[in-house]
Amino acid sequence: MSERTNRFLGDTPGRVLLKLIIVSLVVGVVMSAFNWSPMDIVYGVENFVRRIWNLGFGAIEGFASYLLLGAAVVVPCFIILRILNYRR
């Protein structure tokens, strides 16, 4: 059981706890220096996801317009070629 726990955590539980305490202290100092709060990070991630979401639908709209523009030429040509090959 101990080996599975160490493999899951990446090290012994004591060392992992010590590393987490040190990293948490450093991150807390940096966030305090920039006057950031955890909610600022949550709001930033939320705004980022919304902007990506909105850009995604804009990209899909552009893709669909290119697809329809190309289909307006390709589909009739395909049908004409199929009709011409059907006679043979």
KOLMAR-223503 format. One record per residue (C-alpha): residue number from 0; x, y negated, z negated. Coordinates in steps of 0.1 Angstrom, whole numbers, plus 5000, padded with zeros to 4 digits. Example, Ala and Ser with C-alpha at 12.3 -4.5 7.8 and 13.67 -1.06 7.14 Angstrom:
+------+------+-------+------+
! resi ! east ! north !   up !
+------+------+-------+------+
!    0 ! 5123 !  5045 ! 4922 !
!    1 ! 5137 !  5011 ! 4929 !
+------+------+-------+------+
//
This chain:
+------+------+-------+------+
! resi ! east ! north !   up !
+------+------+-------+------+
!    0 ! 5000 !  5000 ! 5000 !
!    1 ! 5028 !  4976 ! 4992 !
!    2 ! 5045 !  4981 ! 5026 !
!    3 ! 5012 !  4974 ! 5044 !
!    4 ! 5007 !  4942 ! 5023 !
!    5 ! 5043 !  4931 ! 5031 !
!    6 ! 5038 !  4938 ! 5068 !
!    7 ! 5005 !  4919 ! 5068 !
!    8 ! 5020 !  4889 ! 5049 !
!    9 ! 5054 !  4890 ! 5067 !
!   10 ! 5073 !  4892 ! 5034 !
!   11 ! 5068 !  4900 ! 4998 !
!   12 ! 5038 !  4882 ! 4982 !
!   13 ! 5060 !  4862 ! 4958 !
!   14 ! 5082 !  4848 ! 4986 !
!   15 ! 5052 !  4841 ! 5008 !
!   16 ! 5036 !  4822 ! 4979 !
!   17 ! 5068 !  4802 ! 4974 !
!   18 ! 5070 !  4793 ! 5011 !
!   19 ! 5034 !  4782 ! 5011 !
!   20 ! 5039 !  4760 ! 4981 !
!   21 ! 5070 !  4743 ! 4997 !
!   22 ! 5052 !  4738 ! 5031 !
!   23 ! 5021 !  4725 ! 5013 !
!   24 ! 5042 !  4700 ! 4994 !
!   25 ! 5060 !  4688 ! 5025 !
!   26 ! 5027 !  4685 ! 5045 !
!   27 ! 5010 !  4667 ! 5016 !
!   28 ! 5039 !  4641 ! 5014 !
!   29 ! 5037 !  4635 ! 5052 !
!   30 ! 4999 !  4632 ! 5052 !
!   31 ! 5001 !  4608 ! 5022 !
!   32 ! 5028 !  4587 ! 5040 !
!   33 ! 5005 !  4583 ! 5071 !
!   34 ! 4974 !  4579 ! 5049 !
!   35 ! 4957 !  4609 ! 5065 !
!   36 ! 4930 !  4630 ! 5048 !
!   37 ! 4919 !  4665 ! 5058 !
!   38 ! 4887 !  4651 ! 5071 !
!   39 ! 4907 !  4629 ! 5095 !
!   40 ! 4921 !  4661 ! 5110 !
!   41 ! 4887 !  4677 ! 5112 !
!   42 ! 4873 !  4646 ! 5129 !
!   43 ! 4903 !  4645 ! 5153 !
!   44 ! 4898 !  4681 ! 5163 !
!   45 ! 4860 !  4675 ! 5167 !
!   46 ! 4867 !  4645 ! 5190 !
!   47 ! 4893 !  4665 ! 5209 !
!   48 ! 4869 !  4694 ! 5215 !
!   49 ! 4841 !  4670 ! 5226 !
!   50 ! 4864 !  4652 ! 5251 !
!   51 ! 4876 !  4686 ! 5265 !
!   52 ! 4840 !  4697 ! 5267 !
!   53 ! 4830 !  4666 ! 5286 !
!   54 ! 4859 !  4668 ! 5309 !
!   55 ! 4851 !  4705 ! 5316 !
!   56 ! 4816 !  4697 ! 5328 !
!   57 ! 4831 !  4670 ! 5350 !
!   58 ! 4855 !  4695 ! 5365 !
!   59 ! 4827 !  4720 ! 5370 !
!   60 ! 4806 !  4693 ! 5388 !
!   61 ! 4836 !  4685 ! 5411 !
!   62 ! 4842 !  4722 ! 5417 !
!   63 ! 4805 !  4728 ! 5426 !
!   64 ! 4805 !  4698 ! 5450 !
!   65 ! 4836 !  4712 ! 5468 !
!   66 ! 4821 !  4746 ! 5469 !
!   67 ! 4788 !  4734 ! 5484 !
!   68 ! 4807 !  4712 ! 5509 !
!   69 ! 4828 !  4741 ! 5521 !
!   70 ! 4798 !  4765 ! 5521 !
!   71 ! 4779 !  4741 ! 5544 !
!   72 ! 4806 !  4749 ! 5570 !
!   73 ! 4816 !  4785 ! 5561 !
!   74 ! 4782 !  4801 ! 5557 !
!   75 ! 4768 !  4791 ! 5591 !
!   76 ! 4801 !  4802 ! 5608 !
!   77 ! 4799 !  4835 ! 5590 !
!   78 ! 4763 !  4841 ! 5601 !
!   79 ! 4771 !  4832 ! 5637 !
!   80 ! 4801 !  4855 ! 5637 !
!   81 ! 4780 !  4883 ! 5622 !
!   82 ! 4754 !  4878 ! 5649 !
!   83 ! 4780 !  4878 ! 5677 !
!   84 ! 4796 !  4910 ! 5663 !
!   85 ! 4762 !  4927 ! 5659 !
!   86 ! 4756 !  4927 ! 5696 !
!   87 ! 4788 !  4948 ! 5702 !
+------+------+-------+------+
//
